[in-house]
Amino acid sequence: MLVAALLLVGSVLALLIADVARLTATRSRATVAADAAALGAAPLTFYPFGPERDPTAAARNLAAANGADLVECVCAVDRSWARREVVVVVAVDADLLLIPDRRLQAAAAAEFRPILLGSG
């Protein structure tokens, strides 16, 4: 009886440890996807790139390539040479073994300064 109880407790602990590892990996994947989406969308907010390319679509594609869904992209195309910041929020589903599945979100921001394109 004692051995069975110890095996049960050990199994539950192993599943909890596996879930924590999966949550950590999913959070990492969400962070990478958000960073990639923000960095990819930022240059496309500059007008010469914007009309041909959609920064929101680029963010969505980069998030999907990294296993995430785009939740929000604050990345409007701007005709000015002013600096701008892109903010992206992505979500990734964590498939867990013991605790209920979770949907984790991560946000990232990227700054783009078009004026620096011509400087040495």
Contacts in CASP RR format, 6 or more apart in sequence:
PFRMAT RR
TARGET T0000
AUTHOR 0000-0000-0000
METHOD contacts of the structure
MODEL  1
MLVAALLLVGSVLALLIADVARLTATRSRATVAADAAALGAAPLTFYPFG
PERDPTAAARNLAAANGADLVECVCAVDRSWARREVVVVVAVDADLLLIP
DRRLQAAAAAEFRPILLGSG
12 98 0 8 1.000
15 97 0 8 1.000
15 98 0 8 1.000
16 98 0 8 1.000
16 99 0 8 1.000
18 97 0 8 1.000
18 98 0 8 1.000
19 96 0 8 1.000
19 97 0 8 1.000
19 98 0 8 1.000
19 99 0 8 1.000
22 94 0 8 1.000
22 95 0 8 1.000
22 96 0 8 1.000
22 97 0 8 1.000
23 94 0 8 1.000
23 96 0 8 1.000
23 102 0 8 1.000
23 104 0 8 1.000
26 92 0 8 1.000
26 93 0 8 1.000
26 94 0 8 1.000
26 102 0 8 1.000
26 104 0 8 1.000
27 104 0 8 1.000
27 106 0 8 1.000
29 66 0 8 1.000
29 67 0 8 1.000
29 68 0 8 1.000
29 92 0 8 1.000
30 68 0 8 1.000
30 90 0 8 1.000
30 91 0 8 1.000
30 92 0 8 1.000
30 104 0 8 1.000
30 105 0 8 1.000
30 106 0 8 1.000
31 106 0 8 1.000
31 108 0 8 1.000
32 66 0 8 1.000
33 62 0 8 1.000
33 63 0 8 1.000
33 66 0 8 1.000
33 67 0 8 1.000
33 68 0 8 1.000
33 90 0 8 1.000
33 92 0 8 1.000
33 106 0 8 1.000
34 63 0 8 1.000
34 68 0 8 1.000
34 88 0 8 1.000
34 89 0 8 1.000
34 90 0 8 1.000
34 106 0 8 1.000
34 107 0 8 1.000
34 108 0 8 1.000
35 108 0 8 1.000
35 110 0 8 1.000
36 62 0 8 1.000
36 63 0 8 1.000
36 65 0 8 1.000
36 66 0 8 1.000
37 58 0 8 1.000
37 59 0 8 1.000
37 60 0 8 1.000
37 62 0 8 1.000
37 63 0 8 1.000
37 66 0 8 1.000
37 68 0 8 1.000
37 70 0 8 1.000
37 73 0 8 1.000
37 88 0 8 1.000
37 90 0 8 1.000
37 108 0 8 1.000
38 59 0 8 1.000
38 86 0 8 1.000
38 87 0 8 1.000
38 88 0 8 1.000
38 108 0 8 1.000
38 109 0 8 1.000
38 110 0 8 1.000
39 108 0 8 1.000
39 110 0 8 1.000
40 55 0 8 1.000
40 58 0 8 1.000
40 59 0 8 1.000
40 62 0 8 1.000
40 110 0 8 1.000
41 55 0 8 1.000
41 56 0 8 1.000
41 58 0 8 1.000
41 59 0 8 1.000
41 62 0 8 1.000
41 73 0 8 1.000
41 75 0 8 1.000
41 86 0 8 1.000
41 88 0 8 1.000
41 110 0 8 1.000
42 55 0 8 1.000
42 75 0 8 1.000
42 84 0 8 1.000
42 85 0 8 1.000
42 86 0 8 1.000
42 110 0 8 1.000
42 111 0 8 1.000
42 112 0 8 1.000
43 49 0 8 1.000
43 112 0 8 1.000
44 50 0 8 1.000
44 53 0 8 1.000
44 54 0 8 1.000
44 55 0 8 1.000
44 58 0 8 1.000
44 75 0 8 1.000
44 77 0 8 1.000
45 55 0 8 1.000
45 75 0 8 1.000
45 76 0 8 1.000
45 77 0 8 1.000
45 78 0 8 1.000
45 84 0 8 1.000
45 86 0 8 1.000
45 112 0 8 1.000
46 77 0 8 1.000
46 78 0 8 1.000
46 112 0 8 1.000
46 114 0 8 1.000
47 77 0 8 1.000
47 78 0 8 1.000
47 79 0 8 1.000
47 80 0 8 1.000
50 77 0 8 1.000
51 77 0 8 1.000
55 73 0 8 1.000
55 75 0 8 1.000
55 76 0 8 1.000
55 77 0 8 1.000
55 86 0 8 1.000
56 70 0 8 1.000
56 73 0 8 1.000
56 75 0 8 1.000
59 70 0 8 1.000
59 73 0 8 1.000
59 75 0 8 1.000
59 86 0 8 1.000
59 88 0 8 1.000
60 70 0 8 1.000
60 73 0 8 1.000
63 69 0 8 1.000
63 70 0 8 1.000
63 88 0 8 1.000
63 90 0 8 1.000
64 70 0 8 1.000
67 92 0 8 1.000
68 90 0 8 1.000
68 91 0 8 1.000
68 92 0 8 1.000
68 106 0 8 1.000
69 90 0 8 1.000
69 91 0 8 1.000
69 92 0 8 1.000
70 88 0 8 1.000
70 89 0 8 1.000
70 90 0 8 1.000
71 89 0 8 1.000
71 90 0 8 1.000
71 91 0 8 1.000
71 105 0 8 1.000
72 87 0 8 1.000
72 88 0 8 1.000
72 89 0 8 1.000
73 86 0 8 1.000
73 87 0 8 1.000
73 88 0 8 1.000
73 89 0 8 1.000
74 86 0 8 1.000
74 87 0 8 1.000
74 88 0 8 1.000
75 86 0 8 1.000
75 87 0 8 1.000
75 88 0 8 1.000
78 84 0 8 1.000
81 114 0 8 1.000
81 115 0 8 1.000
82 114 0 8 1.000
83 111 0 8 1.000
83 112 0 8 1.000
83 113 0 8 1.000
83 114 0 8 1.000
83 115 0 8 1.000
84 111 0 8 1.000
84 112 0 8 1.000
85 109 0 8 1.000
85 110 0 8 1.000
85 111 0 8 1.000
85 112 0 8 1.000
86 109 0 8 1.000
86 110 0 8 1.000
86 111 0 8 1.000
86 112 0 8 1.000
87 107 0 8 1.000
87 108 0 8 1.000
87 109 0 8 1.000
88 107 0 8 1.000
88 108 0 8 1.000
88 109 0 8 1.000
88 110 0 8 1.000
89 105 0 8 1.000
89 106 0 8 1.000
89 107 0 8 1.000
90 105 0 8 1.000
90 106 0 8 1.000
90 107 0 8 1.000
91 103 0 8 1.000
91 104 0 8 1.000
91 105 0 8 1.000
92 103 0 8 1.000
92 104 0 8 1.000
92 106 0 8 1.000
93 101 0 8 1.000
93 102 0 8 1.000
93 103 0 8 1.000
93 104 0 8 1.000
94 101 0 8 1.000
94 102 0 8 1.000
94 103 0 8 1.000
94 104 0 8 1.000
95 101 0 8 1.000
96 102 0 8 1.000
END
